Amino acid sequence: MLDDTIVPLTLFEMARTNLYARPFRSLCIFTLVALMGFVLFGGSLIGMSLLNGVDSMAKRLGADLLIVPQGYDQTIEGILLRSEPGAFYMDEGWVRKIAAVEGVHGVSPQLFITSLNASCCTMPIQLIGFDGTTDFVVGPWIQTAVKRRLSDGEIVIGSGISGPVGSSITFFNRDYRVVGRLDRTGMGFDASVFMNMDSARRAAQDYLAQGGPVPPPEQSVSSILVSTAPDYSPRNVYDRIQQTFGYGNSGIVPVLSKNIIHTVAEGLQNLMGFIVLLALMLWIGALLIVGLLFSLILGERLQEFGIFRVIGITKKRLILLILSESALVSLAGSLTGILGALLIMLPFRTLIGEIIRMPYVLPSLSACFPLLFLSLCLSCVIGPLASLYPAVRMSKMEVYTTLRRNGL
């Protein structure tokens, strides 16, 4: 016995059937919307990652001033921001001289050694020695990985260096034990190894024994971190150091930390402006192209719509059918584009950071949801918005006129 139950043909079923019946048309709109979703979400994710990177850099720099040998102010930026290993040195006596400048609250030296060959990596990495007794920058955020001072022969590695905690890494034929790993910072610290000053000086001696251009390590430091007294601005102390030791004649140069951050922020502002402009142009372009496609497609479907009107489908329902088709294909395209962005952005985040050459830290999953929702909404609205005018225009045609145009 046949089942006489009538299953109502919903707008969703009609829209889905129409999309499957015209695969090429659906694929064109799907591809455009997927591209839009990819650009919107991917661009937003890059922008937020860069903002996180600048915030991380501001927290990690810590010092108000950096003192480096003259001519190496750009090199220190490369070490801090772009994982470009460097080795430069000045006399350790500068620590005492800088500490005596009016307005200086605290100083702490660091020693840089470049490892050209290490068991953990296939590329040069930066070894950074810091003085645990005077340090006020590195120690506080290293404590997230190790809750104590580092002992001789112990190291904390950046997120970009391979090797589990408890393993050993060899530098200059000497083994160092990994006691902690830092979270990703988006800075040069991700490709750096931290150790106490005694271990760093011993590494420098080993480096010197292998032919490395290192002065006697007991007389050298690479940079001096400076914090200013509460009543003095970093700029005031900067000027005092220049006046005390001469402009360009002393062999050292002070670097304002905020200038490094400003350089990155300025580059970020230009990049974000380009991303926003590109996304806006693509969104408008996608809207126009999809609108043109729907105008052409609806012109070819006049006979179909005329028959729908004859069998009693109202103009309002016909408009809703067209909008449902565009909404379905836009939703599918948006989800595909966003998923594609995630599949590229997450596995290749380190490579993207290296290409951009700016501090780059992906946001947390909870912070990604607003971006995902906004990108999804902006992408999904393209189809319905582009099809609205052609659908309304078509619905206003009289049934007789519509059928006569198609020879019926």
Residue pairs with C-beta under 8 A, 6 or more apart in sequence:
11 317
11 320
11 321
11 324
12 324
12 328
14 321
14 324
15 321
15 324
15 325
15 327
15 328
16 328
18 321
18 325
19 26
19 325
19 328
19 329
20 26
22 297
25 293
25 297
26 329
28 293
29 290
29 293
29 326
29 329
29 330
29 333
29 383
30 329
30 332
30 333
30 336
31 333
32 286
32 289
32 290
32 333
32 382
33 286
33 290
33 329
33 330
33 332
33 333
33 334
33 337
33 379
33 380
33 382
33 383
34 333
34 334
34 336
34 337
34 340
35 282
35 286
35 337
36 282
36 283
36 286
36 333
36 334
36 337
36 378
36 379
36 382
37 333
37 334
37 335
37 336
37 337
37 338
37 341
37 375
37 376
37 379
38 337
38 338
38 340
38 341
39 278
39 279
39 282
39 337
40 279
40 283
40 337
40 374
40 375
40 378
40 379
41 337
41 338
41 341
41 342
41 371
41 372
41 375
41 376
42 341
42 344
42 345
43 275
43 276
43 278
43 279
44 371
44 374
44 375
45 341
45 345
45 362
45 363
45 368
45 371
46 275
46 345
46 352
46 356
47 271
47 272
47 275
48 363
48 367
48 371
49 186
49 349
49 353
49 360
49 361
49 362
49 363
50 268
50 271
50 272
50 356
50 358
50 359
50 360
51 268
52 186
52 360
52 361
52 362
52 363
53 185
53 186
53 187
53 264
53 353
53 358
53 359
53 360
53 361
54 261
54 264
54 265
54 268
54 359
56 185
56 186
56 187
56 359
56 361
57 80
57 81
57 185
57 186
57 187
57 260
57 261
57 264
57 359
58 261
59 141
60 137
60 141
60 185
60 187
60 189
61 80
61 137
61 257
61 260
61 261
62 136
62 137
62 138
62 140
62 225
62 227
62 257
63 108
63 136
63 137
63 225
63 226
63 227
63 257
64 226
64 227
64 228
64 234
64 237
64 256
64 257
65 225
65 226
65 228
65 234
65 237
65 238
65 241
65 254
65 255
65 256
65 257
66 76
66 223
66 224
66 225
66 226
66 254
66 255
66 257
67 94
67 98
67 223
67 224
67 226
67 241
67 252
67 253
67 254
67 255
68 75
68 76
68 88
68 90
68 222
68 223
68 224
68 252
68 253
68 255
69 88
69 89
69 90
69 222
69 251
69 252
69 253
70 248
70 250
70 251
70 252
70 253
71 253
72 86
72 88
72 253
73 253
73 255
75 84
75 86
75 88
76 86
76 223
76 255
77 260
77 263
78 84
78 86
78 188
79 85
79 86
79 112
79 126
79 188
79 192
80 187
80 188
80 189
80 260
81 187
81 188
81 260
81 264
81 357
81 358
81 359
82 188
82 357
83 126
83 160
83 187
83 188
83 190
83 191
83 192
83 354
84 188
85 112
85 114
85 115
85 124
85 125
85 126
85 191
86 112
86 114
86 126
87 112
87 113
87 114
87 212
87 213
87 214
87 222
88 112
88 222
89 214
89 215
89 220
89 221
89 222
90 220
90 221
90 222
90 251
90 252
91 219
91 220
91 221
92 109
92 218
92 219
92 220
92 221
94 221
94 224
94 252
95 107
95 109
95 221
95 224
97 245
98 104
98 107
98 224
98 226
98 241
99 106
99 107
101 237
101 240
101 241
101 244
102 232
102 237
102 240
103 228
103 229
103 231
103 232
103 236
103 237
103 240
104 226
104 227
104 228
104 229
104 237
105 227
105 228
105 229
105 230
106 134
106 136
106 226
106 227
107 134
107 224
107 225
107 226
107 227
108 130
108 131
108 134
108 135
108 136
108 137
108 224
108 225
109 130
109 131
109 134
109 197
109 221
109 222
109 223
109 224
109 225
110 128
110 129
110 130
110 131
110 138
110 221
110 222
110 223
110 224
110 225
111 128
111 129
111 130
111 197
111 200
111 201
111 204
111 217
111 220
111 221
111 222
112 126
112 127
112 128
112 129
112 222
112 223
113 126
113 127
113 129
113 200
113 203
113 204
113 207
113 212
113 214
114 124
114 125
114 126
114 127
114 212
115 121
115 124
115 125
115 126
115 127
115 171
115 172
115 193
115 207
116 124
118 125
118 169
118 170
118 171
119 168
119 169
119 170
120 157
120 161
120 162
120 163
120 169
121 161
121 162
121 191
125 161
125 191
125 192
125 193
126 188
126 191
126 192
126 193
127 171
127 192
127 193
127 195
127 200
127 203
128 138
128 192
128 193
128 194
128 195
128 200
129 194
129 195
129 196
129 197
129 199
129 200
129 201
129 203
129 204
130 137
130 138
130 139
130 194
130 196
130 197
130 200
131 196
131 197
132 139
132 149
132 150
132 196
132 197
135 225
136 225
136 227
137 225
138 194
139 149
141 182
142 150
142 156
142 180
142 182
142 194
144 182
144 183
145 156
145 179
145 180
145 181
145 182
145 183
146 156
146 179
146 180
149 196
150 156
150 179
150 194
150 195
150 196
150 199
151 196
152 196
152 198
152 199
152 202
153 175
153 176
153 177
153 199
154 176
154 177
154 179
154 195
154 196
154 199
155 169
155 176
155 177
155 178
155 179
155 193
155 194
155 195
155 199
156 178
156 179
156 180
156 181
156 182
156 193
156 194
156 195
157 163
157 169
157 178
157 180
157 181
157 182
157 192
157 193
157 194
158 181
158 182
158 185
158 189
158 190
158 191
158 192
158 193
159 181
159 182
159 183
159 184
159 185
159 190
160 184
160 190
160 191
160 350
161 169
161 190
161 191
161 192
161 193
163 169
163 178
164 178
165 178
165 179
165 180
165 181
166 177
166 178
166 179
167 177
167 178
168 175
168 176
168 177
168 178
169 175
169 176
169 178
169 193
170 176
171 193
171 203
171 206
172 203
172 206
172 207
172 209
172 210
173 206
173 210
174 202
174 203
174 206
176 193
176 195
176 199
182 189
182 190
184 190
184 361
184 362
185 359
185 361
186 353
186 358
186 359
186 360
186 361
187 359
195 203
200 217
201 217
201 218
204 212
204 214
204 217
204 220
205 214
205 217
207 214
208 214
208 217
214 220
226 237
226 254
228 234
228 236
228 237
234 256
234 257
234 258
235 256
237 254
238 254
238 256
241 254
242 254
245 252
264 358
264 359
267 358
268 358
271 356
271 358
283 378
283 382
286 382
287 382
287 385
287 386
288 386
290 326
290 382
290 383
290 386
290 387
291 386
291 387
291 389
291 390
293 386
294 322
294 326
294 386
294 387
294 390
294 391
295 390
298 305
298 322
298 387
298 390
298 391
298 394
302 394
302 397
302 402
302 405
302 406
303 402
303 403
303 406
303 408
305 318
305 394
305 395
305 402
306 399
306 402
306 403
306 406
306 408
307 403
308 318
308 321
309 315
309 318
309 399
309 402
310 399
310 403
313 321
315 395
315 396
316 395
318 391
318 394
318 395
319 391
319 392
319 395
322 387
322 390
322 391
322 394
323 384
323 387
323 388
323 391
325 387
326 383
326 384
326 386
326 387
327 380
327 383
327 384
329 383
330 379
330 380
330 381
330 382
330 383
330 384
331 380
333 379
333 383
334 375
334 376
334 379
334 380
335 376
337 379
338 372
338 375
338 376
338 379
345 352
345 362
346 362
349 360
349 362
352 360
353 359
353 360
363 371
